[in-house]
Amino acid sequence: MATFLYRLGRMAFRRRWYVTLLWVAVLVAVGFGAAKAPAASEATNSMPGIESQKAFDLMEERFPGTEADGATARIVFVAPDGQKITAADHRKAIGTLVERAVGGPQVASAVNPFQGKAEAVSKDATTAYVTVTYKVAADDLTDAAKHRLESAIEQARDTGLTVEVGGTALESQPSAGGSAEAIGVAIAALVLLITFGSLAAAGLPLLTAILGVGVSMASIMALASAFGLSSTTGTLATMLGLACGIDYAVFIVSRYREERAKGHAPQEAAGLAAGTAGSAVVFAGLTVVIALAGLSVVGIPMLTKMGLAAAGAVVVGVLIALTLVPAVLGFWPNAVLSRRSRRSGRIKEGGENNGGSRWARFVLRRPVPVLIASVVGLGALAIPVMDLQLGMPGAEAKPTSTTERRAYDDLAQGFGPGFNGPLTVVVDARNAENPKTAVRTIEERIGATDGIVSVSPARFNSAGDTAVFSAIPSTAPTSERTQDLVKSIRADRPATEASTGAEFEVTGTTALNIDVAQKTQDALIPYLILVVGLAILLLMVVFRSVLVPVKAAVGFLLSVLAALGSVVAVFQWGWGAGLLGVETTGPIMSMMPIFLVGIVFGLAMDYEVFLVARMREAYVHGDSPDQAIRTGFRYSARVVVAAALIMMAVFSGFIGAGESMIKMIGFGLAIAVLFDAFVVRMALVPAVLALLGKAAWWMPRWLDRILPRVDVEGEALSHRVATPQTPKGGAHTGSPTAAPEEDTRPEFTSV
């Protein structure tokens, strides 16, 4: 592995024009494919294997031709204080809006609440609503249709009514971070500048990472129609492609500077950087790919597509780090050196008394207190996980500045908290002797269930063998009591079905969210076992050790549990929620734990591989266990810290988004990186290795024979490349401004 990557790095440096033009050609080709590819189909959000999805499928089969997938706009009217919505002038204003809405393009139906069902007006006659249904999905609505509805709403507001609108027709799109995300990228650039002391060294990782994201996103757009990828599929790919792309390039550039400090010429330094740090990049990337591809075990197609697309983006980032980064170094071999090095003519990296080595000595003197403090601290932060409640926040989690949130609150106040989350009951009465009697019996039994406020009249299909009706709970959609209610209705089902001969299933948005939460919760443990198990095997191959991979996995579990606990404390309990602009607390997004585990595991292994591989390299080359820890920290601590700060800056940008769910993802990822990089990798890892000593690198002979050898630490390169003589202290006194040498390959000896 190391020898192959060494040759690849030298080739990329020497053939820099060809490599650069090749990547530009790839970008142009996939960009052309994205521009010419047909538009991606709308996301189906299918959730196979759950009752709610089965009920939806049955409805589509038995009620063909319905506009179930069409966009809707639920317009809520609230009368001024002290007035009734049933007053003549208010009735006239609402009637005018309905007339204008019905006459709009793409509209399927809109019913005046005073001419339709009485349930559309609250009991206290202060609130009413109109549901406008469209013939097409929200993404296919024309601007003319939206403007027609918006102008009708503004006209109604001019009469003195409070008018808010929910649904999908005019739903505001969530912000992915906006200016805050741009600030995060700017902070990442500043961190790189401080770390390397060179604008070129800071800009190169950003440039190559952006190019990699461009290639990945264009590829996703080009393949979207063929593989059914939606516009949201690339969100995770963009996030991880940018973060991993920057980190991997930083690892290569940092090792290049280190090899230059040892006295190697630019081309040789590029080859050695690719052979050593590049090996760590390959296996770090493999752990990320394993974690992302493992998302397919959850059984949710959307999550599987997002994971595979993000895994592809990480692969692109690895390839760019191994080829394009050395090629760019070939154009400006001295530009990435610090300004002091270029000015003084002396290159020095990894000084004996830098911050990394001082911290390592501190941990080595006090390994037990550091280990106890790390474990106890992370364990305390993980305690809130015991109260974790999963769900799928809806309009109630939006900021109060949005009309969707205000419409939700108005409906909850006028019609009760459960009105926003009705349960849809689908009755299959094909096997019943009298379908109508069976459906009526099921209606009565569900309506008599404790926690149900009302039940709507059943609607039959044309064949008369299937019916649908709604049941309104007394509690909010995200309430634990609503979850218990759904479970209770389903638990009583066998007796009802036995007495009526008809089968029924509970669905609707509320039931769907409950089922998805349960599905992801059930999949979390198998996912952890699969991902952690495969990663332990991979790390055994990398480090030729049993205890180091196990220690890495345990440290990851501590950091991810602490991160989940912090998310629960902020977004569910409300601790410090105001500081992040979180207006409403509630259940944690169902997919959040899976996302957090998958993404953070991959990133954690990045730091583990890069930091510990440097220690392993020093140990293989003759250092004692303690000295190997100091060597690893002397050369890698600053880069790992910089990489973690970059990750935190990028993820923190999402905290500035308006959507609570995006805030949750950004906060969870940023805090997880903080815990894993600075507590686990920088404190717990050296403390454990110090206590283990030589035992850390022990592996049974039988296992050592079975596992393939990949030489991540570049042991073979020490036989192939003669290290140049350098002055004491590691400084190279040669001029760093010398031109890059041409193809000056050293004589190789067989290994």
C-alpha distance (Angstrom), angle and dihedral (degrees) to the residues before:
residue distance angle dihedral
M1 . . .
A2 3.81 . .
T3 3.81 92.8 .
F4 3.78 93.4 48.4
L5 3.80 92.9 49.0
Y6 3.81 90.3 45.0
R7 3.79 89.9 57.7
L8 3.80 91.2 43.3
G9 3.80 91.5 52.9
R10 3.81 92.8 48.9
M11 3.80 90.8 47.2
A12 3.79 92.4 49.8
F13 3.81 90.5 48.8
R14 3.80 92.6 48.1
R15 3.83 96.3 41.4
R16 3.80 93.5 39.5
W17 3.80 95.5 142.5
Y18 3.80 92.8 53.3
V19 3.81 93.4 46.0
T20 3.80 93.4 47.6
L21 3.79 93.4 46.8
L22 3.80 89.8 47.4
W23 3.82 92.0 57.0
V24 3.79 91.5 44.5
A25 3.81 88.7 51.2
V26 3.81 90.5 49.9
L27 3.81 90.3 51.3
V28 3.81 91.7 48.8
A29 3.81 92.2 46.6
V30 3.81 96.3 50.4
G31 3.81 89.9 41.0
F32 3.80 89.8 54.7
G33 3.80 89.6 47.3
A34 3.80 90.8 50.7
A35 3.80 91.5 50.1
K36 3.80 93.1 49.6
A37 3.80 98.2 38.9
P38 3.82 117.5 104.4
A39 3.78 116.9 -102.9
A40 3.77 116.1 -82.1
S41 3.77 116.8 -103.9
E42 3.77 118.9 -112.1
A43 3.79 115.3 -88.2
T44 3.79 111.9 -97.1
N45 3.82 95.9 -159.7
S46 3.79 89.0 -153.0
M47 3.81 114.6 179.5
P48 3.81 107.2 -163.2
G49 3.77 120.4 -162.3
I50 3.80 99.4 33.7
E51 3.80 129.5 103.1
S52 3.80 95.1 -122.5
Q53 3.80 91.5 57.8
K54 3.80 92.1 47.6
A55 3.80 89.3 53.5
F56 3.81 91.7 49.6
D57 3.79 90.1 50.4
L58 3.80 90.5 50.2
M59 3.81 90.7 50.8
E60 3.81 91.6 51.9
E61 3.81 89.9 49.3
R62 3.82 97.6 46.4
F63 3.81 98.7 34.2
P64 3.82 103.5 45.5
G65 3.77 119.3 179.5
T66 3.81 96.2 29.2
E67 3.77 120.6 139.4
A68 3.79 92.5 -126.3
D69 3.80 91.9 134.6
G70 3.79 95.1 46.1
A71 3.78 122.5 110.9
T72 3.78 117.8 -96.7
A73 3.77 135.0 -159.5
R74 3.80 117.6 -161.9
I75 3.80 106.0 -161.3
V76 3.82 114.0 -160.9
F77 3.82 122.0 -158.2
V78 3.82 122.8 -162.8
A79 3.80 121.2 -173.3
P80 3.82 119.8 -131.9
D81 3.81 116.6 -93.0
G82 3.76 112.4 -69.2
Q83 3.82 94.0 14.9
K84 3.80 134.2 100.7
I85 3.77 124.5 -125.3
T86 3.82 86.9 -136.0
A87 3.82 92.6 67.3
A88 3.81 113.1 123.6
D89 3.81 96.3 -112.9
H90 3.81 92.2 48.6
R91 3.80 92.0 47.4
K92 3.79 88.9 51.4
A93 3.83 92.6 50.0
I94 3.81 91.9 49.7
G95 3.81 91.8 45.9
T96 3.81 90.5 52.0
L97 3.81 90.9 51.4
V98 3.80 91.5 50.5
E99 3.80 91.3 50.1
R100 3.79 91.7 50.4
A101 3.81 91.4 46.1
V102 3.81 94.2 49.6
G103 3.77 90.2 51.4
G104 3.80 92.5 52.7
P105 3.81 123.9 105.3
Q106 3.82 120.3 -88.8
V107 3.85 92.7 11.7
A108 3.81 116.5 144.0
S109 3.80 99.9 -176.8
A110 3.80 145.9 -19.7
V111 3.83 122.8 178.7
N112 3.78 126.0 -157.0
P113 3.85 106.8 -120.7
F114 3.80 90.8 -138.0
Q115 3.79 92.5 52.7
G116 3.79 98.8 38.4
K117 3.78 132.9 48.6
A118 3.78 118.4 -17.2
E119 3.82 91.1 -131.2
A120 3.81 89.2 76.6
V121 3.83 90.4 75.0
S122 3.81 120.9 62.6
K123 3.80 119.9 -118.3
D124 3.79 92.1 -112.4
A125 3.83 89.4 50.7
T126 3.81 93.1 -127.6
T127 3.81 98.5 108.9
A128 3.80 135.6 43.5
Y129 3.77 135.2 167.3
V130 3.79 140.4 -156.8
T131 3.81 123.7 -156.4
V132 3.80 114.2 -149.0
T133 3.81 111.9 -162.9
Y134 3.80 122.2 -162.0
K135 3.78 130.6 -153.8
V136 3.81 93.4 -130.2
A137 3.79 136.9 48.1
A138 3.80 120.9 -90.9
D139 3.82 93.2 -102.3
D140 3.81 90.3 55.7
L141 3.80 97.2 51.5
T142 3.78 112.6 118.7
D143 3.78 123.3 -128.7
A144 3.81 88.2 -115.1
A145 3.81 91.2 58.6
K146 3.79 92.2 48.9
H147 3.80 94.0 45.7
R148 3.81 91.1 49.8
L149 3.81 91.1 54.8
E150 3.81 94.1 42.5
S151 3.82 92.5 51.4
A152 3.82 90.8 49.5
I153 3.80 90.1 51.6
E154 3.82 92.4 49.4
Q155 3.79 90.3 49.6
A156 3.82 90.3 53.4
R157 3.81 90.9 48.9
D158 3.79 90.0 54.2
T159 3.83 88.7 64.5
G160 3.81 91.5 64.6
L161 3.80 98.9 -97.5
T162 3.79 122.2 130.1
V163 3.79 103.9 -123.1
E164 3.80 123.9 -174.0
V165 3.79 129.2 168.2
G166 3.79 132.1 -147.5
G167 3.78 133.1 171.8
T168 3.79 129.3 75.1
A169 3.81 103.6 -68.6
L170 3.81 97.6 81.0
E171 3.79 98.4 15.9
S172 3.78 112.4 152.1
Q173 3.79 114.0 -122.4
P174 3.81 115.4 -117.0
S175 3.75 117.8 -110.7
A176 3.79 115.0 -119.0
G177 3.77 93.0 -149.8
G178 3.78 104.4 -64.5
S179 3.78 114.5 -167.9
A180 3.80 90.9 -3.4
E181 3.81 89.9 61.7
A182 3.80 90.1 49.7
I183 3.79 88.1 52.2
G184 3.81 88.2 52.4
V185 3.80 91.3 55.4
A186 3.82 89.7 46.7
I187 3.81 89.8 52.6
A188 3.81 89.0 50.4
A189 3.81 89.4 54.0
L190 3.81 90.7 49.1
V191 3.82 91.1 50.6
L192 3.79 90.4 51.8
L193 3.79 91.3 48.3
I194 3.80 92.5 51.6
T195 3.81 92.0 44.2
F196 3.79 97.1 50.3
G197 3.80 102.5 23.4
S198 3.79 90.0 -138.6
L199 3.78 132.1 99.0
A200 3.80 90.4 -147.6
A201 3.81 92.9 51.3
A202 3.80 89.4 48.7
G203 3.78 94.9 45.5
L204 3.81 99.1 44.0
P205 3.85 96.1 68.3
L206 3.80 90.7 45.5
L207 3.81 92.5 48.7
T208 3.80 96.0 47.9
A209 3.82 92.5 43.1
I210 3.81 91.6 52.3
L211 3.80 90.4 49.3
G212 3.81 89.6 50.6
V213 3.81 91.7 50.5
G214 3.80 88.7 49.2
V215 3.80 91.4 54.0
S216 3.81 92.0 45.9
M217 3.80 96.3 47.4
A218 3.79 93.6 45.1
S219 3.81 89.1 50.6
I220 3.80 91.3 50.8
M221 3.81 91.0 49.7
A222 3.81 91.2 48.0
L223 3.82 91.9 51.2
A224 3.81 96.7 37.1
S225 3.79 96.8 98.6
A226 3.80 95.6 42.3
F227 3.81 95.1 49.9
G228 3.79 99.7 30.6
L229 3.81 95.8 -111.8
S230 3.79 116.7 168.1
S231 3.79 128.4 -147.7
T232 3.82 90.0 -98.7
T233 3.81 93.4 57.4
G234 3.79 92.4 81.4
T235 3.81 95.6 52.1
L236 3.79 94.8 87.3
A237 3.82 91.1 38.8
T238 3.81 90.7 56.3
M239 3.79 93.2 48.0
L240 3.80 96.6 48.1
G241 3.79 95.4 34.7
L242 3.79 90.3 58.0
A243 3.81 96.5 41.6
C244 3.83 97.1 43.8
G245 3.79 92.9 39.4
I246 3.80 91.2 56.6
D247 3.80 93.0 45.0
Y248 3.80 95.7 49.1
A249 3.78 92.5 48.3
V250 3.82 89.5 48.6
F251 3.82 90.2 54.0
I252 3.82 92.1 52.2
V253 3.82 95.1 44.6
S254 3.80 91.8 47.0
R255 3.81 92.6 52.4
Y256 3.81 90.4 45.3
R257 3.80 89.7 56.4
E258 3.80 89.9 47.4
E259 3.80 92.2 52.6
R260 3.79 90.7 47.4
A261 3.81 88.0 53.5
K262 3.81 88.6 55.9
G263 3.78 89.4 58.6
H264 3.80 101.5 -99.9
A265 3.78 118.5 146.1
P266 3.81 116.3 -111.9
Q267 3.81 98.1 -98.9
E268 3.78 92.5 46.0
A269 3.80 90.9 47.0
A270 3.80 90.6 52.0
G271 3.80 90.7 51.7
L272 3.80 93.2 48.0
A273 3.80 91.3 47.0
A274 3.80 90.1 53.2
G275 3.80 91.9 45.4
T276 3.80 96.2 50.1
A277 3.81 111.4 22.6
G278 3.81 88.1 27.2
S279 3.80 90.1 59.8
A280 3.78 89.4 53.4
V281 3.81 89.3 48.5
V282 3.82 91.3 53.1
F283 3.78 94.4 52.8
A284 3.78 94.0 39.2
G285 3.80 87.3 53.6
L286 3.80 90.6 48.6
T287 3.80 91.3 55.9
V288 3.81 90.1 51.5
V289 3.80 90.8 48.9
I290 3.81 90.9 49.5
A291 3.79 91.1 51.1
L292 3.81 93.6 47.8
A293 3.79 96.9 42.2
G294 3.81 87.8 48.4
L295 3.81 89.0 66.7
S296 3.80 85.9 83.0
V297 3.82 90.0 76.0
V298 3.81 89.5 71.7
G299 3.80 89.4 70.8
I300 3.81 97.1 -134.1
P301 3.84 109.1 127.4
M302 3.80 94.6 -151.5
L303 3.81 91.3 52.6
T304 3.80 91.1 46.7
K305 3.80 92.2 52.5
M306 3.79 92.5 47.0
G307 3.80 91.0 49.8
L308 3.80 95.0 48.5
A309 3.81 92.4 45.4
A310 3.81 90.7 50.9
A311 3.81 90.5 46.7
G312 3.80 88.4 54.6
A313 3.81 89.9 51.5
V314 3.81 90.2 52.5
V315 3.82 90.9 50.4
V316 3.79 89.2 52.8
G317 3.81 89.1 50.0
V318 3.81 91.1 52.9
L319 3.82 92.8 49.0
I320 3.80 92.0 49.1
A321 3.81 91.8 48.8
L322 3.82 90.8 52.3
T323 3.81 97.5 44.8
L324 3.80 116.0 14.7
V325 3.81 96.0 41.9
P326 3.85 93.3 56.3
A327 3.81 88.6 44.0
V328 3.82 92.3 54.3
L329 3.81 89.0 46.3
G330 3.78 86.0 56.4
F331 3.81 91.3 60.8
W332 3.81 94.6 49.6
P333 3.83 107.2 16.9
N334 3.81 94.9 167.7
A335 3.79 100.5 35.6
V336 3.81 93.0 83.1
L337 3.80 91.5 56.8
S338 3.76 116.6 97.9
R339 3.78 119.0 -90.6
R340 3.80 90.0 -115.0
S341 3.80 91.2 54.8
R342 3.80 93.3 49.5
R343 3.78 91.9 46.6
S344 3.80 98.3 44.7
G345 3.77 97.8 36.9
R346 3.83 90.8 -128.0
I347 3.78 123.2 111.0
K348 3.77 117.5 -157.2
E349 3.80 127.6 171.1
G350 3.79 131.9 169.6
G351 3.78 99.8 16.0
E352 3.80 116.9 -156.1
N353 3.81 92.8 -115.1
N354 3.78 101.9 40.5
G355 3.79 122.7 130.2
G356 3.79 94.1 -92.8
S357 3.79 94.8 55.4
R358 3.82 92.2 44.6
W359 3.81 90.9 52.3
A360 3.82 90.9 47.8
R361 3.80 91.0 52.7
F362 3.82 89.5 49.9
V363 3.82 92.2 53.0
L364 3.81 93.0 43.6
R365 3.81 90.3 55.1
R366 3.83 93.0 49.2
P367 3.83 107.9 25.5
V368 3.83 96.7 146.4
P369 3.85 97.5 52.1
V370 3.81 90.9 43.8
L371 3.81 91.5 49.8
I372 3.81 93.5 47.2
A373 3.81 93.1 46.4
S374 3.82 91.6 49.8
V375 3.80 95.5 48.4
V376 3.82 95.4 42.6
G377 3.80 93.1 46.1
L378 3.81 94.6 49.6
G379 3.80 90.8 42.0
A380 3.80 91.6 54.3
L381 3.80 91.5 50.1
A382 3.82 89.7 50.2
I383 3.83 94.5 57.5
P384 3.86 95.0 91.5
V385 3.83 88.7 62.5
M386 3.80 87.1 79.4
D387 3.82 87.8 69.7
L388 3.82 95.0 45.8
Q389 3.81 112.6 146.6
L390 3.78 117.8 -170.7
G391 3.78 124.8 -153.2
M392 3.78 143.2 126.5
P393 3.81 111.0 -98.0
G394 3.79 113.7 -143.3
A395 3.78 133.7 180.0
E396 3.80 91.0 -31.2
A397 3.82 88.8 68.9
K398 3.80 94.1 53.9
P399 3.81 120.3 100.5
T400 3.80 115.9 -89.6
S401 3.80 87.4 -119.1
T402 3.83 89.3 74.0
T403 3.78 121.8 85.8
E404 3.83 90.0 -135.8
R405 3.80 91.2 62.2
R406 3.80 92.9 46.0
A407 3.82 91.1 48.9
Y408 3.81 89.0 51.1
D409 3.81 91.9 51.3
D410 3.81 93.1 46.4
L411 3.81 92.1 51.8
A412 3.81 91.7 46.7
Q413 3.80 90.9 51.4
G414 3.79 95.4 45.0
F415 3.80 101.9 38.2
G416 3.82 104.7 19.4
P417 3.84 133.4 -89.5
G418 3.80 94.0 -81.9
F419 3.80 94.4 56.5
N420 3.82 91.1 84.8
G421 3.80 91.6 57.7
P422 3.81 111.1 42.2
L423 3.78 119.2 175.9
T424 3.80 116.3 -126.2
V425 3.79 115.1 -145.5
V426 3.81 117.8 -160.5
V427 3.81 114.7 -162.8
D428 3.81 121.0 -160.8
A429 3.83 103.3 -160.4
R430 3.81 99.0 169.0
N431 3.80 92.2 115.6
A432 3.80 95.6 42.5
E433 3.82 119.3 105.7
N434 3.81 90.9 -137.1
P435 3.83 111.1 20.1
K436 3.81 95.7 -168.0
T437 3.79 93.1 49.9
A438 3.80 91.2 47.1
V439 3.82 92.3 50.1
R440 3.81 91.1 47.3
T441 3.82 90.3 52.3
I442 3.80 91.9 50.1
E443 3.82 90.2 48.8
E444 3.79 91.4 52.3
R445 3.80 94.8 47.6
I446 3.80 94.2 47.8
G447 3.81 91.0 43.8
A448 3.82 89.0 53.9
T449 3.80 92.2 52.5
D450 3.78 113.2 115.4
G451 3.83 107.0 -105.6
I452 3.84 97.2 33.0
V453 3.81 114.6 111.7
S454 3.78 100.8 -175.2
V455 3.79 143.8 -12.2
S456 3.81 124.5 -143.1
P457 3.83 122.8 -134.1
A458 3.80 112.3 -86.4
R459 3.80 120.0 -105.5
F460 3.83 116.6 -146.8
N461 3.76 128.4 -152.3
S462 3.80 121.8 -120.0
A463 3.82 92.1 -93.2
G464 3.80 91.0 53.4
D465 3.80 93.7 -133.1
T466 3.82 100.4 100.6
A467 3.79 130.1 51.6
V468 3.79 137.1 -175.0
F469 3.79 128.4 -159.3
S470 3.81 137.1 162.2
A471 3.79 129.2 -123.2
I472 3.81 119.1 -159.6
P473 3.84 115.2 -145.9
S474 3.79 121.7 -145.4
T475 3.82 92.1 -130.6
A476 3.80 135.2 62.6
P477 3.82 120.4 -85.0
T478 3.82 93.6 -109.5
S479 3.81 95.5 43.9
E480 3.81 119.0 118.2
R481 3.81 87.6 -132.0
T482 3.81 89.3 60.8
Q483 3.80 90.0 52.6
D484 3.80 89.9 50.3
L485 3.81 89.3 48.5
V486 3.81 92.8 55.3
K487 3.79 90.6 47.7
S488 3.81 90.4 48.9
I489 3.83 93.5 51.8
R490 3.78 90.8 49.3
A491 3.81 92.3 45.8
D492 3.83 91.2 54.7
R493 3.79 92.0 47.4
P494 3.85 100.4 94.1
A495 3.80 92.8 60.6
T496 3.82 92.5 46.6
E497 3.79 93.1 47.8
A498 3.80 91.7 47.5
S499 3.80 92.2 54.3
T500 3.82 97.4 43.6
G501 3.80 103.6 32.8
A502 3.81 89.2 -132.8
E503 3.82 128.0 110.2
F504 3.79 125.0 -141.0
E505 3.79 138.2 -175.0
V506 3.80 131.8 -161.6
T507 3.80 118.4 -129.7
G508 3.79 140.1 143.8
T509 3.79 129.1 117.1
T510 3.80 93.8 -65.6
A511 3.81 94.6 50.0
L512 3.81 90.5 42.5
N513 3.80 91.6 55.2
I514 3.80 90.6 48.3
D515 3.81 91.2 50.7
V516 3.80 93.7 47.0
A517 3.81 90.6 49.7
Q518 3.80 90.1 52.4
K519 3.80 92.2 45.6
T520 3.81 93.7 52.2
Q521 3.81 91.6 43.6
D522 3.81 90.8 53.0
A523 3.81 90.8 48.0
L524 3.81 96.0 49.5
I525 3.82 97.7 81.4
P526 3.85 95.6 45.7
Y527 3.81 88.4 46.4
L528 3.80 91.5 52.1
I529 3.80 92.0 47.9
L530 3.81 92.6 49.2
V531 3.80 97.3 45.1
V532 3.79 97.8 39.8
G533 3.81 91.8 43.7
L534 3.80 94.0 52.1
A535 3.80 91.6 43.8
I536 3.82 91.9 51.4
L537 3.80 89.5 53.9
L538 3.80 90.7 48.1
L539 3.81 92.5 48.7
M540 3.81 89.9 49.1
V541 3.78 87.7 58.3
V542 3.80 90.8 47.8
F543 3.82 100.1 45.0
R544 3.84 102.0 25.4
S545 3.79 88.0 -133.0
V546 3.80 139.4 112.2
L547 3.79 100.9 -156.8
V548 3.82 99.0 45.0
P549 3.85 94.2 60.8
V550 3.81 91.6 44.4
K551 3.80 89.9 49.9
A552 3.82 89.8 49.4
A553 3.81 91.6 52.2
V554 3.82 94.0 47.1
G555 3.80 90.9 48.7
F556 3.79 90.3 51.1
L557 3.79 92.1 51.3
L558 3.80 90.1 52.1
S559 3.80 93.2 50.3
V560 3.82 95.7 45.3
L561 3.83 92.5 47.5
A562 3.80 90.0 49.6
A563 3.80 89.8 49.6
L564 3.82 91.9 49.3
G565 3.79 89.4 48.2
S566 3.80 90.3 52.8
V567 3.81 90.6 49.9
V568 3.81 90.5 51.7
A569 3.81 91.8 47.6
V570 3.82 92.9 52.0
F571 3.81 105.6 32.6
Q572 3.82 100.6 29.7
W573 3.81 103.7 28.8
G574 3.80 95.3 30.4
W575 3.82 98.9 -128.1
G576 3.81 105.8 161.5
A577 3.81 90.9 -12.8
G578 3.79 91.4 137.1
L579 3.81 91.2 59.8
L580 3.82 89.4 60.5
G581 3.80 94.7 42.9
V582 3.82 93.6 -109.7
E583 3.80 105.4 155.1
T584 3.81 99.4 179.7
T585 3.79 129.2 35.1
G586 3.77 123.8 -155.9
P587 3.79 143.5 123.7
I588 3.78 120.5 -15.6
M589 3.81 115.2 -105.3
S590 3.82 108.3 -90.3
M591 3.79 95.5 -124.4
M592 3.81 95.0 43.4
P593 3.84 96.8 93.4
I594 3.81 91.7 48.0
F595 3.81 91.9 47.2
L596 3.79 91.6 46.3
V597 3.79 94.3 48.4
G598 3.80 94.3 46.6
I599 3.78 99.0 44.5
V600 3.80 98.8 37.9
F601 3.79 92.4 45.6
G602 3.76 90.6 56.8
L603 3.79 93.6 46.3
A604 3.81 92.4 44.6
M605 3.77 90.6 54.9
D606 3.82 88.2 51.2
Y607 3.77 90.1 62.6
E608 3.80 92.7 39.2
V609 3.79 94.4 52.6
F610 3.80 95.9 43.8
L611 3.81 95.5 45.4
V612 3.80 100.6 39.0
A613 3.81 94.3 38.2
R614 3.81 87.0 61.3
M615 3.81 89.2 52.0
R616 3.80 91.0 46.9
E617 3.81 89.9 50.0
A618 3.81 91.1 53.3
Y619 3.82 91.6 45.9
V620 3.81 92.7 50.2
H621 3.80 89.7 49.8
G622 3.81 92.2 56.3
D623 3.82 108.9 -83.9
S624 3.79 119.7 138.1
P625 3.84 115.6 -112.5
D626 3.82 92.9 -100.1
Q627 3.79 92.9 43.7
A628 3.82 89.9 48.9
I629 3.81 89.6 55.7
R630 3.81 90.6 51.2
T631 3.80 91.5 47.1
G632 3.79 92.1 50.2
F633 3.79 92.2 50.9
R634 3.80 93.5 43.0
Y635 3.79 92.2 58.4
S636 3.81 103.3 26.3
A637 3.82 110.3 29.4
R638 3.80 95.1 80.8
V639 3.80 92.3 48.5
V640 3.81 93.5 46.8
V641 3.81 90.5 49.1
A642 3.80 90.6 49.0
A643 3.81 91.7 47.8
A644 3.81 91.4 49.8
L645 3.81 92.3 48.3
I646 3.81 89.2 50.4
M647 3.81 91.0 51.6
M648 3.79 91.4 48.0
A649 3.81 91.4 48.6
V650 3.81 92.7 51.2
F651 3.81 94.3 45.4
S652 3.81 93.9 42.5
G653 3.79 88.4 60.3
F654 3.80 88.0 72.3
I655 3.81 90.9 58.9
G656 3.80 87.5 72.4
A657 3.82 91.2 61.9
G658 3.79 119.7 113.0
E659 3.81 94.7 -129.0
S660 3.80 117.0 86.9
M661 3.82 91.8 -143.7
I662 3.81 92.5 55.0
K663 3.79 89.9 46.7
M664 3.80 87.7 52.3
I665 3.80 93.7 52.1
G666 3.81 93.4 45.8
F667 3.81 93.6 47.1
G668 3.81 93.7 44.7
L669 3.79 94.4 50.7
A670 3.81 94.4 43.4
I671 3.81 94.4 49.0
A672 3.81 91.4 44.5
V673 3.80 91.4 54.4
L674 3.80 89.0 48.2
F675 3.80 92.5 53.8
D676 3.79 96.3 41.4
A677 3.80 99.1 44.3
F678 3.79 101.1 38.0
V679 3.81 102.9 29.5
V680 3.79 105.7 27.5
R681 3.81 104.8 30.1
M682 3.80 98.5 31.0
A683 3.82 98.6 39.1
L684 3.80 115.0 12.3
V685 3.82 95.7 42.4
P686 3.84 98.1 53.5
A687 3.81 90.6 41.5
V688 3.82 92.0 54.6
L689 3.81 92.9 43.6
A690 3.80 90.5 49.6
L691 3.80 91.0 53.2
L692 3.80 93.4 45.6
G693 3.81 96.1 47.8
K694 3.80 112.6 175.2
A695 3.80 90.1 -7.2
A696 3.81 88.0 73.2
W697 3.81 89.3 71.5
W698 3.81 96.5 43.2
M699 3.77 121.7 123.4
P700 3.83 128.8 169.5
R701 3.78 112.6 -105.8
W702 3.78 93.3 -124.7
L703 3.79 91.1 54.3
D704 3.80 91.8 44.5
R705 3.81 89.4 55.8
I706 3.82 92.9 49.5
L707 3.80 98.9 48.6
P708 3.81 117.3 77.8
R709 3.79 118.7 -113.8
V710 3.77 116.4 -123.2
D711 3.84 103.5 165.0
V712 3.79 98.2 -136.8
E713 3.79 92.9 170.1
G714 3.81 92.2 58.6
E715 3.79 97.9 -117.4
A716 3.79 90.5 154.1
L717 3.79 90.4 55.6
S718 3.80 91.0 61.0
H719 3.81 87.9 63.9
R720 3.79 94.3 43.9
V721 3.79 100.9 45.1
A722 3.75 124.5 50.3
T723 3.79 110.5 -140.4
P724 3.81 109.9 -125.6
Q725 3.76 119.7 -119.5
T726 3.76 110.7 -95.0
P727 3.74 131.0 -173.5
K728 3.76 119.4 -102.3
G729 3.78 111.5 -75.5
G730 3.78 95.2 36.2
A731 3.82 97.1 -88.0
H732 3.74 118.8 143.3
T733 3.74 111.0 -144.1
G734 3.76 96.0 -165.0
S735 3.78 118.1 109.0
P736 3.80 111.6 -89.7
T737 3.76 90.6 -153.6
A738 3.78 95.1 70.1
A739 3.78 115.7 123.3
P740 3.79 117.2 -101.3
E741 3.75 113.5 -92.3
E742 3.76 121.8 -117.2
D743 3.80 123.5 -125.4
T744 3.79 99.7 -32.9
R745 3.76 101.9 156.7
P746 3.83 117.0 -176.8
E747 3.75 120.0 -125.2
F748 3.79 109.1 -92.8
T749 3.74 126.7 -144.1
S750 3.77 121.4 -154.9
V751 3.77 117.4 -98.4
